Amino acid sequence: MSFLLAPFSLKSLDLPNRVVMAPMCMYCSGEDGLVTQWHRIHYGARAIGRVGLIIQEATAVEKRGRLSPNDLGIWDDGQVKGLKEMVELIHENGSKVAIQLGHGGRKARPGKQGTIAPSGIAFSKDFSTPGEMENKDIKSVLNAFKEGAERACEAGYDAIELHGAHGYLIHQFLSPHSNRRQDKYGGNLENRLRFPLEVIKVVKGVMPSEKVLMIRISAVEYFDGGYSFADMLRAAGAFIDAGVDVLDVSTGGAGLSAPRVWPGYQVPYAQKIKEELGAPVIACGLLTEPGMVEELIGNQRTDLVALGRALLRDPNWVLNAASELGENNIIPKPYKRAYPEDI
Ligand SMILES: Cc1cc2nc3c(=O)[nH]c(=O)nc-3n(C[C@H](O)[C@H](O)[C@H](O)COP(=O)(O)O)c2cc1C
């Protein structure tokens, strides 16, 4: 069997293969944050396409944490029904599904609501200046993450991922660039880790112990004045100690500078974290070819591989990879005639 199609098990999460759909915002909800036909078809198609684990797009735990007024939401009990039906649709068609719980902080663009962040510094001139979070805001956001996780469990997700990357709220607390607080939430790394660890604690508090918790991190920030990869290694270790099961390793997003990118550019960070912490990791970033995935899994540089844009272009990426690797047995019966064994 190919490495790409090898199953992966962790706690109650049993994946049929190593391919993960990276979380990708669709901005296809109304102001109500409800699941739409777009989401059902979009995620359902990737389940038919045999993606091992779909990580649903950043889903807002608070209205003021939305990246746009059209974000998918999990801030209200009324949103659970649509999410649950979508989870069932994905399960019926063979994939597992995680939800990415998100809060944009100063990078939110929720429409009418004002935004909040660790410090009152705008992300750029195109974003509004956020209010500096008071203790009551910290409490209410923690409660929103807790309730979001409760609703995610009720909806039946196989795993929960916290969005701790790309310059959004959790990342904003971690980075000395966006966190200039003088209280116990700012200053040294231990203090900057306090809010992310509190989020992990409240979320874990409502999750069954067998359900997998993942966190997406930005391993490096690509500018001076941010945290270093050494800091992030320490932070990732603290996340594992706090009960995170999988580290989903991305980079950047906290500043305006765009890094130079190439196929696999983020893999060395995932590999180093895996080696140093012995924790399962997801590697991502311009991975497009089955051969790349074979190399990464086969050489144990990562446990899982996430594809973003390649899966937007081709919902049947896994089926085509399986065919290329000579493993047509995973092709769903109705599609078999598109993949004859003898050509
Ligand atoms: C349309 C789009 C939306 C995205 N939304 C999210 C998101 O909701 N959460 C997140 O962590 N990353 C998001 N990302 C980043 C992707 O998950 C992924 O890390 C990035 O696209 C690099 O992987 P790729 O080269 O395979 O596309 C998004 C990317 C795209 C293209």
The ligand as an SDF file (V2000), in Angstrom:
LIG
                    3D

 31 33  0  0  0  0  0  0  0  0999 V2000
   -9.4380   30.3220   -0.2440 C   0  0  0  0  0  0  0  0  0  0  0  0
   -8.5420   30.0840    0.9570 C   0  0  0  0  0  0  0  0  0  0  0  0
   -9.0820   30.2350    2.2370 C   0  0  0  0  0  0  0  0  0  0  0  0
   -8.2870   29.9520    3.3640 C   0  0  0  0  0  0  0  0  0  0  0  0
   -8.8530   29.9790    4.6090 N   0  0  0  0  0  0  0  0  0  0  0  0
   -8.1760   29.4950    5.6740 C   0  0  0  0  0  0  0  0  0  0  0  0
   -8.8240   29.2400    6.9160 C   0  0  0  0  0  0  0  0  0  0  0  0
  -10.0420   29.3850    7.0570 O   0  0  0  0  0  0  0  0  0  0  0  0
   -8.0590   28.7780    7.9400 N   0  0  0  0  0  0  0  0  0  0  0  0
   -6.7220   28.5310    7.8110 C   0  0  0  0  0  0  0  0  0  0  0  0
   -6.0720   28.1070    8.7720 O   0  0  0  0  0  0  0  0  0  0  0  0
   -6.0940   28.7180    6.6180 N   0  0  0  0  0  0  0  0  0  0  0  0
   -6.7980   29.1530    5.5610 C   0  0  0  0  0  0  0  0  0  0  0  0
   -6.1840   29.2290    4.3270 N   0  0  0  0  0  0  0  0  0  0  0  0
   -4.8000   28.7360    4.1710 C   0  0  0  0  0  0  0  0  0  0  0  0
   -4.8200   27.2520    3.7280 C   0  0  0  0  0  0  0  0  0  0  0  0
   -5.3760   26.4300    4.7460 O   0  0  0  0  0  0  0  0  0  0  0  0
   -3.4010   26.7260    3.4080 C   0  0  0  0  0  0  0  0  0  0  0  0
   -2.6160   26.8130    4.5700 O   0  0  0  0  0  0  0  0  0  0  0  0
   -2.7410   27.5090    2.2740 C   0  0  0  0  0  0  0  0  0  0  0  0
   -3.6200   27.6620    1.1740 O   0  0  0  0  0  0  0  0  0  0  0  0
   -1.4520   26.8160    1.8100 C   0  0  0  0  0  0  0  0  0  0  0  0
   -1.7210   25.5120    1.3340 O   0  0  0  0  0  0  0  0  0  0  0  0
   -1.8330   25.2020   -0.2700 P   0  0  0  0  0  0  0  0  0  0  0  0
   -0.5500   25.6790   -0.8950 O   0  0  0  0  0  0  0  0  0  0  0  0
   -1.9720   23.7000   -0.3370 O   0  0  0  0  0  0  0  0  0  0  0  0
   -3.0230   25.9240   -0.7970 O   0  0  0  0  0  0  0  0  0  0  0  0
   -6.9260   29.5550    3.1960 C   0  0  0  0  0  0  0  0  0  0  0  0
   -6.4000   29.4630    1.9040 C   0  0  0  0  0  0  0  0  0  0  0  0
   -7.1870   29.6930    0.7990 C   0  0  0  0  0  0  0  0  0  0  0  0
   -6.5890   29.5140   -0.5830 C   0  0  0  0  0  0  0  0  0  0  0  0
  1  2  1  0
  2  3  1  0
  2 30  2  0
  3  4  2  0
  4  5  1  0
  4 28  1  0
  5  6  2  0
  6  7  1  0
  6 13  1  0
  7  8  2  0
  7  9  1  0
  9 10  1  0
 10 11  2  0
 10 12  1  0
 12 13  2  0
 13 14  1  0
 14 15  1  0
 14 28  1  0
 15 16  1  0
 16 17  1  0
 16 18  1  0
 18 19  1  0
 18 20  1  0
 20 21  1  0
 20 22  1  0
 22 23  1  0
 23 24  1  0
 24 25  2  0
 24 26  1  0
 24 27  1  0
 28 29  2  0
 29 30  1  0
 30 31  1  0
M  END
$$$$
